[in-house]
Amino acid sequence: MHNLVDQRRQFLGSLVSYHKQRNLKVPPEILNGERDGAIKMGDTWVEVVELFMAVLRVGGLEKVCHPSHILCQIADI
């Protein structure tokens, strides 16, 4: 079984491969050189894999982006 560091590294590698296969540029926020695999939200670093897993735990992007969801209210989506 892989440890969390290996799992995060594999996830990031898959994300990069996905973008390359589709001739898309990997968002610079994710490969930022300071903390690759994390995005800065205010003063806090958020691991992309943790964000992805949180979205899955609540039932997917459709539920997160529902107008009644707190994240959409904050983002005014």
C-alpha positions in Angstrom: 0.0 0.0 0.0 1.3 3.5 -0.9 1.6 6.1 1.7 -0.1 9.5 1.3 2.9 11.2 -0.2 3.0 8.6 -3.0 -0.8 8.8 -3.5 -0.6 12.6 -3.9 2.3 12.3 -6.3 0.4 9.8 -8.4 -2.7 11.9 -8.4 -0.6 15.0 -9.5 1.1 12.9 -12.2 -2.3 11.7 -13.5 -3.6 15.3 -13.5 -0.5 16.4 -15.5 -0.9 13.5 -17.9 -4.6 14.3 -18.4 -3.8 17.8 -19.4 -0.9 16.8 -21.7 -3.1 14.2 -23.5 -5.7 16.9 -24.3 -3.1 19.5 -25.2 -4.1 21.6 -22.3 -1.8 23.7 -20.1 -1.7 22.5 -16.5 -3.1 25.4 -14.4 -0.1 27.3 -13.0 -1.9 27.6 -9.7 -1.4 23.8 -9.3 2.2 23.6 -10.5 3.3 26.8 -8.8 6.9 25.9 -7.9 6.3 26.8 -4.3 4.0 24.0 -3.3 3.2 21.8 -6.3 -0.2 20.0 -6.0 -1.7 22.7 -3.8 -3.4 26.0 -4.4 -3.3 29.0 -2.2 -6.6 30.3 -1.0 -6.0 33.4 1.0 -3.3 32.5 3.5 -4.1 28.8 3.4 -2.6 26.1 1.1 -5.2 23.5 0.0 -4.0 20.2 -1.5 -5.8 19.6 -4.8 -6.2 15.9 -4.0 -7.9 16.9 -0.7 -10.2 19.3 -2.5 -11.0 16.6 -5.1 -11.8 14.1 -2.4 -14.0 16.6 -0.4 -16.0 17.2 -3.6 -16.5 13.4 -4.0 -17.5 13.0 -0.3 -20.3 15.5 -0.6 -21.7 13.8 -3.7 -19.9 15.3 -6.6 -19.5 18.6 -8.3 -23.2 18.8 -9.2 -24.1 19.0 -5.5 -21.3 21.3 -4.6 -22.4 23.7 -7.4 -26.0 23.6 -6.4 -27.2 27.1 -5.6 -28.1 26.1 -2.1 -24.6 24.9 -1.3 -22.5 27.2 0.9 -19.5 27.2 -1.4 -21.7 28.5 -4.3 -23.2 31.2 -2.0 -19.8 32.4 -1.0 -18.5 32.4 -4.6 -21.8 33.9 -5.8 -22.2 31.3 -8.5 
